[in-house]
Amino acid sequence: MADAATVAPHSRDLPNPPKIGGFVPFSSCDYPGQLACVVFLSGCPWRCHYCHNPHLQKRGQVDGVPVWAEIIAWLEQRRGLLDAVVFCGGEPLAEKHLPAMLRDVKAMGFKAALHTGGAYPVRLAHCLPYLDWVGFDVKTGFAGYADVTLVPRSGDPALASLQQVIGSGVAFECRTTIHPQLHDEAALLALGDTLAGLGVQDYALQRFRPQGTASALLGSQPLPAGYPSNATTQALAAKFARFSVRND
């Protein structure tokens, strides 16, 4: 990393600096069609059964990970070589400095993307003017969010945030991490109806991965063969302009 002294004052002088939980210099899969670096922000108010980054649930700068000023200095040397910066977590909206971080990135000429579950709709509203793409994690039907997140009424801010994203004109994708203990096939079809009714065009199911999780409910075994069924995936595909099922 370049010396932090080279960083512009608006990045260097943030009080109580952003809490960085991880940093990936190069990724081709976190922002469709773009070569990006990925900044993991610490903190999340939810405790999803399938979370594979539980170490990022607590707020705090992770030891050995670059601080934001160092990342900005590194990005200064990547102008023209890197397309975008992706912010994820944890829940990146837990970081109060995220709007300022997005402004930094955009001022340097990079595209900006966000992976979020929408836990903080007010902060999301401040971020949307600086975003080029959003990957929005829809946990389950909004009335049943607590079954996944273990936090009562967590579906309320998630729905409000998704409605903001849809209304913003920012390109986005919705995706749901699936497991038969959390989503039976009827629930998947009902969720598809809800999202299509809201105006979602791009939707993906992501198969549960046990690596890194600590859920007694979901266990450590791969998903059963035949889940979800071809009939369910075909019915979902008919609801969206773009639909996929991912194994990672």
Backbone hydrogen bonds, N-H to C=O, Kabsch-Sander energy under -0.5 kcal/mol:
donor,donor_aa,acceptor,acceptor_aa,energy
6,T,3,D,-2.0
7,V,4,A,-1.8
11,S,8,A,-1.5
12,R,8,A,-2.2
13,D,9,P,-2.6
14,L,11,S,-0.9
20,I,18,P,-0.9
21,G,40,F,-3.6
22,G,40,F,-1.2
24,V,38,V,-2.6
27,S,36,A,-2.3
34,Q,31,Y,-2.4
36,A,27,S,-2.8
36,A,34,Q,-0.6
37,C,84,A,-1.8
38,V,24,V,-2.7
39,V,86,V,-3.3
40,F,22,G,-2.7
40,F,38,V,-0.6
41,L,39,V,-0.6
41,L,88,C,-3.3
42,S,19,K,-2.2
43,G,56,L,-3.6
44,C,57,Q,-2.0
47,R,149,T,-2.4
49,H,148,V,-1.4
51,C,48,C,-1.7
56,L,53,N,-2.4
57,Q,54,P,-1.5
62,V,20,I,-2.4
65,V,62,V,-1.7
71,I,67,V,-2.0
72,I,68,W,-2.7
73,A,69,A,-2.0
74,W,70,E,-2.2
75,L,71,I,-2.6
76,E,72,I,-1.8
77,Q,73,A,-0.7
77,Q,74,W,-1.0
78,R,75,L,-2.0
79,R,76,E,-0.6
81,L,78,R,-2.2
82,L,78,R,-1.8
83,D,35,L,-2.1
84,A,35,L,-1.6
85,V,111,K,-2.3
86,V,37,C,-2.8
87,F,113,A,-2.3
88,C,39,V,-2.5
88,C,86,V,-0.5
89,G,90,G,-0.6
91,E,43,G,-3.2
94,A,91,E,-2.5
95,E,92,P,-1.9
96,K,94,A,-0.7
98,L,95,E,-1.8
101,M,97,H,-2.4
102,L,98,L,-2.6
103,R,99,P,-2.0
104,D,100,A,-2.2
105,V,101,M,-2.2
106,K,102,L,-2.6
107,A,103,R,-2.4
108,M,104,D,-1.1
108,M,105,V,-0.5
109,G,106,K,-1.6
110,F,105,V,-1.9
111,K,83,D,-2.4
113,A,85,V,-2.4
114,L,133,W,-1.7
115,H,87,F,-2.7
116,T,114,L,-0.6
116,T,135,G,-2.3
124,L,120,Y,-2.2
125,A,121,P,-2.0
126,H,122,V,-1.0
127,C,123,R,-1.2
127,C,124,L,-0.7
128,L,124,L,-2.4
130,Y,127,C,-2.3
131,L,128,L,-1.5
132,D,112,A,-3.2
133,W,112,A,-1.1
134,V,171,A,-1.7
135,G,114,L,-2.9
136,F,134,V,-0.7
136,F,173,E,-3.5
137,D,116,T,-3.0
137,D,135,G,-0.6
138,V,136,F,-0.7
138,V,175,R,-2.6
139,K,137,D,-0.7
144,G,141,G,-2.1
145,Y,142,F,-1.0
147,D,144,G,-1.5
148,V,145,Y,-1.9
149,T,145,Y,-3.0
150,L,146,A,-1.6
154,S,151,V,-1.5
156,D,153,R,-1.4
158,A,154,S,-1.3
159,L,155,G,-2.5
160,A,156,D,-2.2
161,S,157,P,-2.5
162,L,158,A,-2.6
163,Q,159,L,-2.4
164,Q,160,A,-1.6
165,V,161,S,-2.4
166,I,162,L,-2.7
167,G,163,Q,-2.1
168,S,164,Q,-1.1
168,S,165,V,-0.8
169,G,165,V,-0.7
169,G,166,I,-0.6
170,V,165,V,-0.5
171,A,132,D,-0.7
173,E,134,V,-2.2
174,C,202,D,-2.6
175,R,136,F,-2.2
176,T,204,A,-2.1
178,I,176,T,-0.5
178,I,206,Q,-2.6
182,L,179,H,-2.0
183,H,179,H,-2.8
188,L,184,D,-2.0
189,L,185,E,-2.1
190,A,186,A,-2.4
191,L,187,A,-2.5
192,G,188,L,-2.3
193,D,189,L,-2.0
194,T,190,A,-2.1
195,L,191,L,-2.7
196,A,192,G,-2.6
197,G,193,D,-2.3
198,L,194,T,-1.4
199,G,195,L,-0.8
199,G,196,A,-0.8
200,V,195,L,-2.3
203,Y,201,Q,-0.5
203,Y,242,R,-2.6
204,A,174,C,-1.7
205,L,244,S,-2.4
206,Q,176,T,-2.9
207,R,205,L,-0.5
207,R,246,R,-2.7
208,F,178,I,-1.6
213,T,210,P,-2.0
216,A,214,A,-0.6
219,G,215,S,-1.9
227,Y,224,P,-1.4
233,T,229,S,-2.4
234,Q,230,N,-2.6
235,A,231,A,-2.0
236,L,232,T,-2.4
237,A,233,T,-2.6
238,A,234,Q,-1.4
239,K,236,L,-1.8
240,F,236,L,-0.6
240,F,237,A,-0.8
241,A,201,Q,-0.6
242,R,201,Q,-2.4
244,S,203,Y,-1.3
246,R,205,L,-3.3
